[in-house]
Amino acid sequence: MTERSDLRIGDGAVPVIPYDTFEAANLFLATGRTSEEVLPLIGLSPAQWERLRETYRWLPYTYGESQRRSYFEGLGDAEILRLVLAPRWNLKPGDEPDLRSTWHVREAVRRNPRIGPFAGCDWPITCIAPHPEATLCCYTHDGHTVYFDGKPLTDRNGEVLEVDAGSFEPVGGRWLRDRHRIYGQGEFGSRPTFYWYVVEGADHATFKALNLRYAHDRERAYYITAKAIRTKSPEAFEIVPEIRLNYRDGTRDELHDISHIARDREAVYFYGTRLKGARPENFRDLGHGYATDGTTVWFLDEKKVIEGADAATFTVPGPGEPHVPGRVRGHAATDRYRVYVGAELCDPQEWIEDWRPFFEARPDLGGWWWHQLAGEAAGNKGQPL
């Protein structure tokens, strides 16, 4: 039983199979079964599978529109949905056809992939959990080996990591465990290569994931690069949210899960390394790489103190205010006395017009560097400020 049909496009045809059948096939292929075992059950050649997979894998998302248009030759999403849902997931009367609804199908198949042509298969498979960032990938096991994206877990050197498959589970973020050990998932390279490692010395009973980057137990804290952090107050170790300034939709988002900033009672950590001199109690991110503890200002991307910056008035224009780009790179910031791009002090005379929209939108500010220089410039031209 293949449940396959062919869709005429142009001078040829492409195979169409139910989306749940695709997800089941994809799971079995990702959990140790070979294409010689799986593909005959769905009536596809390896070449047909690869093209279909590049289209079907994106169906629950807003991505992959060009693949859908090419494969289904311009059919609308509603028509595609009707093609790929049958026969087990027919739309109910009144349902709005939306390809994103296939997400629920995918989740159901991950719980039970023995559907359609795979109903009688005795291949062992357990879906453990999706990856928190690689949305198309999940952890699975066949009772003996844990797989990720179709391959056993390997260390940085490419050696298979021995884990207990039956007890393997996520702790949170990119932290995992089995009955014996705690594991972290690292990555390297411009096109990330994933690897896994044992978190040496981790206390199994008290280990807690804080986000994708940091974790702690009763003895110490950890960063995702396999780095143990010597903290005197592990119980107080916590995430400092990074701030994302969205000028288009006017939001100021606190990013907890992906933040690289943490603190305990004694120090602030950035990418797992102490930020020298930073006071943890008042430390906060300002957006665009700037941060302050109320006394000192840092440009975190370079781990540099911004010398001479006035922490009390240091301002990064945010949503609802005119954005000031950094001309060549980055984003500009200001305090009462100066203007900065990154960690560098800029000549205020050269930035009067760049900052004009910001200060004109902030009548509550007065007597800053811009008001003085703009006033002088207007006076020299005989014009009102």
N, C-alpha and C positions, 0 to 999 in steps of 0.2 A: 504494500500500500504506500504509494509515493505522494498522493495528494497533489501531484504536480499538474500544471496546465501551462500552455504557451501563449504568450501575448505577442500579437503581430506588431512589429514596429518597423516602419520603412520597408526595406526589401527582405527583412529577416524576422526573427522572433526571439524572445528571451523567455526563460522559464520563470514561472511564478509559483511559489509555494506558500502555504500559510505562515504567518509570522511566528506563531508558537512553534511550528516545526523547525523553522530556522533557528530559533533560540535554543531548542533542545539539541539540535545538531551541533551548534556552536559550543554548548556546554560539554557535550561528550568529547568533541575534538580537543577541548581545552583541559580535559581530565584523562588524558592518556590513550584515548581511542584513536586509531589511525583513519586516514581518509579512505583507505581501502575497505574499512569496516563500515564507516558512517555514510559516505556519499552514495553507495548503491541503494540505500534505503530511502533516499530522497530523490533518486533518479537524476543526479547531477554529475557531470564530469568535473575534475579539479579546476579546469578553466572556467566553467560555468559557475562553480561555487565561489571562486575568488571574486568574480564580477558581481554576483548576487550579494555576497557578503558586504562588499563595499557600499552597497545601497541599503540593505536591510539593517545593518548595524546602527545606522543613524535615524531610523524611523521614530524612536521616541523623543528625538531632540529637534531643535530648530536648525541644527547643522545639516550638512549633506544635501542641500537643495539641488546643487548642480548634478550630483550623482542620481538623485531621484528623477530630475528632468530628463537626463540622458537615458536612464534605464527604462523608465515608463513613458518616454517620448511625449512629455508635456501633459500627461494626465494630472488632474487636480488632486489635492490631498484627499478629498472625500471619495473620489473614484478609486484611488490607490487603497484607501482604508477598506473599502468594500471588497477589493480583490484579495487582500492579504489576511483579513479576519476570518473568513469562512474556513471550515464549517463550524468551529466550536465557539466562536466569539462574535456571533452576528449582532449587529446594532439593534437595540430595542427601539420600538416606535417612539419618535420624539427625541432620540439621542442626537446630539450635534456631532457630526463626523469630524474628528480631530486626530491627526496622526499621533499626537502626544499621548493619547489614551492607550497606545500600545505599550507604554511603560508598565501599566498594570498587568498586561499579558506577560511581559518579560519577568516581572517579579513572581508571578504565579508559576511560570515554567521553572524558574530557579528553585522553587520549593518542590516541584514535581515535574521533571522533564520526561517522564514516561507517558508521552501522548502520541497520537497518530502513529506513524511508522515505528516509533520507539516504544510503543506500549508493551510489547512482549520482551524487550531487551532486559537481560539480567546484568548488564554492566553496572558495577558499583560506582556510585557518584553521590557526593554530598556538597552542596553549595554552602560555604562557610560564611562569607560576607563580601560585599562589594568593596573595592578600594575607595578611600575617601576622596581621592583626587582624580584618578584615572577612571572616569565614569563608565567606560565600556568594559572594564576588566573586573574580575572578582576572584577570590580565593576559593578553590574547590579541593576535594580529596577523594581518592578512590579506596580509602581504608588503609592504605599503606603510604602513599606519597601525597604531599600537599603541592598543589599547582597554583601558579599565578599566570594568567594570560597564556595558558597552554604549556607552560614549562615548570619543572620543579624549582623550588626556591634554591637560589645559589648565593654564595658569599661574593665578596668583591673580586675574588680571583676566579669566579666561575665554577667553583666546586659546589656540588649539591650539599645543601644544609640538612642534616639529620634532625627531623622534628617528629613529634608524636602526633600523627594525623588525627586520631580520634578525639584528642583533647585540644587541638589547635583552635584558637579563637582570637578575635580582636580585643584589645584592652581599650583602644580608642585612638583616633588619629592614625599615625603610622607605627603604632606600638601593638605588639601581639604577644601571645603566650601559649604554651602548652603546659602539661602538668609538671614539667621539669624546669623550664627556663622562660625568661622574658626575651623577646626579640624586637629589634628595631629595623625599619625599612629605610635604607639610605638610597642615594642616587648620585650619579656622576656623569659628566659629559654635557655638551651643549644640547644634544638630543638625549635626554636622560636615560641612562641605563640603571635599572633597579637592581638592588642587591639587599640581602638580609644578613643580620649579624646577631650574635648573642650579646645581650646587655650584661656584661660581666659584673658580678657582685650584687645584682639587683635583688631586693627582697621581694619574693614572690607574693607574700601575704599583704604587703602594704603598698605595692607598686601602683601608681595612678598616672594615667595619661592626662596631661593638662591641655595640650593641643597637638597639632601635627608635628611640632618641633620639640616640645619640652615634656618631661615627665619627672616624677619624684617618688621616693619612698621614704621610710622613716630615717634613713641614713644619709641620703645624698639626693642630688638632682641630676638630670641627664639631658643632653642635647642630641638631636637626631643623627649627628655625624659620629656616633659612638663615643661621645665625649662625656665623661663623668664630671660633674661640677661640684667642687668642694664648697659646700655651703654650711655655715654654722647654724642655720635655721631652716632645715628642709621642710618643716611643717608650715612655714610661712611663705615658701616659694610659690610664686604666682605669675600669671601672664599680665603684661602691660599691653593693652590693645593698641595696635597700629591704626592710624586714622587715614581713611581714604576720602579725599575731597572730590565730590562729583559736582562740577559746575553745571553740567547739562540738566541734571534732574534735581539739583539743589539739595542733595543729601550729604550728610557727614557720617560716614559709616565707621563703626568701631569693629575692626577685624581682629577677632580673638583667635580663631582657629589657625590662622596662618601667620600670626605675629611671631617675629624673631626677637621680641623684647620680653624679658622677664626680670623679676626682682625677688629678693628676700629681705630680711631686716637690715642686712649689711651692705648690699651692693645691687647694682643694675647690670644685667647681662644682655649683650647684643650678639646674635649668632653664637650664643653659648659662651662668650668671652666677657669678662668683666669690663665695664665701661669705666675707665679710671676716673675717680673723682666724683662720679655721679651719686647724688643723694637719693636713695630709693623711695623715701616716704612721699615726696612730691613729684616724682618723675612722671612725665607724660609726653606722649607723642603729639606733635602739632600738625602733621601731614607733610607730604612732599619731602620727607627725610629729615625734617627739623624736629628737635625735641628739647625739652628743658626740665630742670628740677626746681625752677623758681629762682635760682641764683646764677646758673650757667646755662648757655645754649649750645647745643651740639648740632652738627650736620652728620647724621648717623651713617649715611652712605660711605663717608670717608673716615668715620670714627674720629672726627675732629671737633675740638672746641672752637666755636666762633669767637675769636678774640675780640674783646671790647663790646660784644653784644649786650644790650640792656634787657635782661630777662624779664623785668617787670612790664615792659612795653612791647616786647618782641611779638610780631604779628605776621602770620601767614594768611593772606587773603583766602577766604573760604567761600562756600556756596552762598549765593545771594550778594556777593561782592564781586567787583570786576577782577578777573584773574590777571596777574602780571607774569607773563612768561619770561624766561631768562635769556631771551634773544637767541644765543647760540645753543644753550643747554639748560636743562633744569627749570626751576621756578624761583622767582624772586621773593624775598621777604624783607621786612623792614622793622625798625624800632623807632623810637622818638628821634634818634640822632643820625641814623645811617640807613643804607640800603645794601642788601646782600644777595648774592646768587651762590647757592651752596654754602661753602665755608668761606667764600671770598668777599671781602669788603669792596664795594663798587664806588665810583665817583658819583656822588649825588647829583652834580650838575648835569651829568649825561642822562639822568633818569627822570628828570622833571616831567616830561610828557608821558612817559610810560606809566607813571604813578598818578597822573592827573585824574583819570576816571575813578580810581580807588578813593583818593582823598575827597573828591567832590561828592562821592557817595557816602562819605563818613563825616558829616558835619559835627559829630560829637568829638572828633579829634581836632585839636588846635595847638599851634605852637610847635609843631613837629618840623623836621628838617625841610619837608616839602613846602610848607607854608612860608617859611622864610625865603627859600630860594625862588619859589614861584612869585612871591611878592616882589622880590628884587628884580626878577626878569620882567614882570609887568610894569614896574616903575620905570625901568630903563626904556621901555617901549611907549611909556605914557598911556598905558591901558589899565583899566580896573582889573583886579585879581578875580 
